[in-house]
Amino acid sequence: MALLPNLPDVLIIQPPPAFISFESDFTQKFNILRAWESPLPLDQFLTTHAQSVHALLCRAETPINADVLRLLPALKIVVSASTGADQVDKAECRRRGIAVTNAGNAYAEDVADIAVGLFIDVFRKISAADWYVRKGLWSSSGDYPLGSKIGGKRVGVVGLGSIGYEVAKRLEAFGCKISYNSRSERLSLSYTFYSNVSELAADSDALVICCGLTDQTRHMINKEVLSALGKDGVVVNIGRGAIIDEKELVKCLVNGEIRGAGLDVYENEPHIPKELVAMDNVVLSPHKAVYTVESVKKGGEVMIANLEAFFSNKPLVTPVIYG
Ligand SMILES: O=CC(=O)O
């Protein structure tokens, strides 16, 4: 494809999901270098464009690790399409003075809606009831087992950032009692703060994982936390799969040591442990909680705003690292 001379280059390594209308929105403003369309192997493609690429746009599934960064010596900004920018080697970006931006709050309300949906689904057995009806068990097996009331549930929100706060507001309206664990206490809010996630779990009927994946949060929801949550407890995860020790989660579910789980994210996506797929007290979603027609549009606007700010030397809109 002929390069447009007057538009700044923006590199994309993996194709954006088909539902992102990135063609006209992005291509009017930037010259998109599409690594995935090139016949060259990735490292050769990157080497070819090494001197012209100052900006890279990436999605959550594209690791921007030290090997990729090394091939891009002129890189000055990584624009992540996702809220969590854990796919980017931030330490290396800091060292090189490369700015990193994320999607800011673009998806917060929509992902919170799904967290609440998963929460209600597990306690009230909506998906399980759907299976039951579709399998024709209603007429043959009699009454369906009772679910458990939403109002009055003690909810431990893990990570009270913009997503966690939207989850808390929604579940408060259902009559739930909200507590949370976060990097720091939010003194302006009346929710009870727990600095220790096991103590939060011990005082909760459900944990809703809303934090980002960092060295500190990797496998933070481990055997000890799940045991503290107990056999009536539910885990909802819309953060990142690796925040939970998935092997331990599977064991706890198989052994009936927790009640159930609602999961949008997994440790080794798109692979899901077969035990999870077989259990009707587990509700599964394919890492799509953030996406709605509206949030995708908003996310695109945030990415474009960050790129425009970068190319016109203005302050970035949603910086994670200033560069
Ligand atoms: O998982 C999606 C995101 O972080 O936006």
The ligand as a Gaussian input file, in Angstrom:
#p B3LYP/6-31G(d) Opt

LIG

0 1
 O       -9.456000      -6.079000      29.234000
 C       -9.637000      -5.061000      28.681000
 C       -9.081000      -3.808000      29.088000
 O       -8.150000      -3.800000      29.933000
 O       -9.525000      -2.776000      28.573000

